[in-house]
Amino acid sequence: MSLRIALFGQAPVALDCLERLVADGHQIVAVFAPPDASRPDPLAQRAKQLGLPVEQRRFFQKRDGTPIASALESYRQLRADLNVLASLTVFLPSEITDGPKHGSICFHPSLLPRYRGGNALQWQIMQGERETGVSIFVPDRGVDTGPIVVQRGGVHISPEDTTATLFFGKLAPLGAEALVEAVRAIDKGEAQLRIQDESLATFQGLVGDAEARLDWSRPAHEVDALIRGCDPQPGAWLRWNDGILRLFGAVRAEVASGMPGQIIAIDETGVRIALAGGASIRVAKIRAEGGKEAAQDFARRAGLKVGDVLESA
């Protein structure tokens, strides 16, 4: 058997999923990809190479949740059996998610019901989790609250992982595999939905500058986790010379003396900063007004030197 599938999402999850679904013999009735930015969107580009219908749309509903008429009409003409939401970052109206015979399935980068919300990756690193996984669930009216179709765990969060490395290196490929596994189960009529246990549920909001503010008085492991969790967005930050510095590429370094926030080394590996409790951290990149650059290059250009103290935000 095969299904008529409408694929919504973005690379790399949706791109990998697209290749797998085509290989499984499903009919992709349309691929909904983000609009092109500075370069062609890779998901849209690949779908066009495969001769598939592509729609690049930023929004599908208005702020009040009502569907955009043109989006809904375009979608209804597809007569999809199933929607696959593969790393989709915009909201779909219920008229679309509930429209097909088999409804929709959605990828989420955590072991639901823990870490619901749009910045699940950031929060898992920031809160010191050591293991994670992916969940494929049926979207409902809540935020990541629908029944689970497939869940895969056992993914180690290393002390060096950033949001980017955790997603692109570990959870994106696993998510594509899990989505295809869910599609196969639905196609065979073997999908078993598991209601989420609300007693275990947690919800974290979006990570903005209020959450990304650095405080050198915090324990070293918390500062380290904050920088890695906010890498690449929004970037953990502190104030400097009436401006803002955002730190990236953090790696815990050897024990060192110095007051928290003090620069204790500048070399070709980056800028090393003392943390509380005799610990230290090395940052590889810094972003200021002029953009992101190697931390040692910024330090030399800005006149930072060993012994200077970067104040908390």
Summary of the structure (lengths in Angstrom):
residues: 313
radius of gyration: 22.1
end to end distance: 57.8
largest distance: 67.9
contacts: 1022
relative contact order: 0.10
helix: 28%
strand: 27%
